[in-house]
Amino acid sequence: MKGKKPNHGRGTALAASPESHGTQIKGRLWIEKQGEIFLSWGRVVLLERIRETGSIAAASRAMEMAYSHAWTLVANMNRLAGEELVARTFGGRNGGKAWLTPAGEAAIAQFWGLAGNFREWLKDQDV
């Protein structure tokens, strides 16, 4: 449907506690640096799509996201990391290319490691 934003799972819980008497704790996780969102579920998925496709444009299309938004997210992550998570070449005859640096791979691993710990912690919570 034109004009309707796609559902990428944002707004849904990353983890949840066991349900007890119809009550449950749910949570989302993100990492901030200098008061700005550095890594979150959506940003990490964008990094993974860049790894898979070799292109910020193709990754943004796969996520039904505007290229300009994806590029802004990548630029902000690179800036907040203090080093490139995504390296790229621009345009040319065959178009630009993008790839994850070792810091980008480490950021993905760190986020999913924290997400796993968060899920485990929530499993132990009781309402």
GUMIFI-545969 format. One record per residue (C-alpha): residue number from 0; x negated, z negated, y. Coordinates in steps of 0.5 Angstrom, whole numbers, plus 500, padded with zeros to 3 digits. Each point is the difference from the previous one (the first is absolute). Example, Ala and Ser with C-alpha at 12.3 -4.5 7.8 and 13.67 -1.06 7.14 Angstrom:
REM residues 2
(rec 0 (475 484 491))
(rec 1 (498 502 507))
REM end
This chain:
REM residues 127
(rec 0 (500 500 500))
(rec 1 (497 502 507))
(rec 2 (499 495 505))
(rec 3 (500 494 495))
(rec 4 (493 496 499))
(rec 5 (498 501 492))
(rec 6 (499 493 496))
(rec 7 (493 499 499))
(rec 8 (502 493 497))
(rec 9 (498 496 507))
(rec 10 (505 495 501))
(rec 11 (500 498 492))
(rec 12 (496 494 498))
(rec 13 (493 501 497))
(rec 14 (501 494 495))
(rec 15 (506 495 499))
(rec 16 (500 493 496))
(rec 17 (505 499 494))
(rec 18 (507 500 502))
(rec 19 (503 493 500))
(rec 20 (507 498 501))
(rec 21 (501 507 503))
(rec 22 (494 498 505))
(rec 23 (494 504 500))
(rec 24 (493 500 505))
(rec 25 (498 507 502))
(rec 26 (494 502 504))
(rec 27 (496 506 503))
(rec 28 (493 500 501))
(rec 29 (495 503 505))
(rec 30 (494 499 503))
(rec 31 (499 499 508))
(rec 32 (493 501 504))
(rec 33 (500 498 507))
(rec 34 (507 499 500))
(rec 35 (502 507 497))
(rec 36 (502 502 494))
(rec 37 (494 503 496))
(rec 38 (502 501 493))
(rec 39 (507 500 497))
(rec 40 (504 503 494))
(rec 41 (502 506 504))
(rec 42 (493 501 503))
(rec 43 (496 499 493))
(rec 44 (505 505 497))
(rec 45 (498 505 505))
(rec 46 (493 498 498))
(rec 47 (501 502 493))
(rec 48 (504 506 502))
(rec 49 (494 503 504))
(rec 50 (495 498 494))
(rec 51 (505 504 495))
(rec 52 (501 506 505))
(rec 53 (494 500 504))
(rec 54 (504 501 506))
(rec 55 (503 496 506))
(rec 56 (505 505 501))
(rec 57 (502 501 492))
(rec 58 (500 493 500))
(rec 59 (505 499 505))
(rec 60 (504 505 497))
(rec 61 (500 497 494))
(rec 62 (503 494 503))
(rec 63 (505 503 505))
(rec 64 (496 498 506))
(rec 65 (498 503 506))
(rec 66 (493 503 500))
(rec 67 (499 497 507))
(rec 68 (502 493 497))
(rec 69 (496 500 494))
(rec 70 (494 502 505))
(rec 71 (501 494 504))
(rec 72 (501 496 494))
(rec 73 (493 502 498))
(rec 74 (497 500 506))
(rec 75 (502 493 501))
(rec 76 (498 498 493))
(rec 77 (493 503 502))
(rec 78 (499 496 506))
(rec 79 (502 493 498))
(rec 80 (496 501 494))
(rec 81 (494 501 504))
(rec 82 (498 506 496))
(rec 83 (503 506 497))
(rec 84 (505 499 494))
(rec 85 (502 507 501))
(rec 86 (495 506 501))
(rec 87 (502 507 502))
(rec 88 (498 506 502))
(rec 89 (504 504 505))
(rec 90 (504 507 499))
(rec 91 (496 506 499))
(rec 92 (502 506 496))
(rec 93 (502 496 494))
(rec 94 (503 494 504))
(rec 95 (497 493 501))
(rec 96 (498 495 494))
(rec 97 (501 493 499))
(rec 98 (497 495 495))
(rec 99 (499 492 500))
(rec 100 (494 497 501))
(rec 101 (497 494 496))
(rec 102 (503 496 505))
(rec 103 (507 503 499))
(rec 104 (500 499 493))
(rec 105 (498 493 501))
(rec 106 (506 499 504))
(rec 107 (505 503 495))
(rec 108 (497 495 495))
(rec 109 (500 494 504))
(rec 110 (507 501 502))
(rec 111 (503 501 493))
(rec 112 (496 494 498))
(rec 113 (503 496 505))
(rec 114 (507 503 499))
(rec 115 (499 498 492))
(rec 116 (498 493 502))
(rec 117 (506 500 505))
(rec 118 (504 502 494))
(rec 119 (497 494 496))
(rec 120 (501 495 505))
(rec 121 (507 502 501))
(rec 122 (502 500 492))
(rec 123 (498 492 501))
(rec 124 (505 499 506))
(rec 125 (506 496 498))
(rec 126 (506 500 505))
REM end
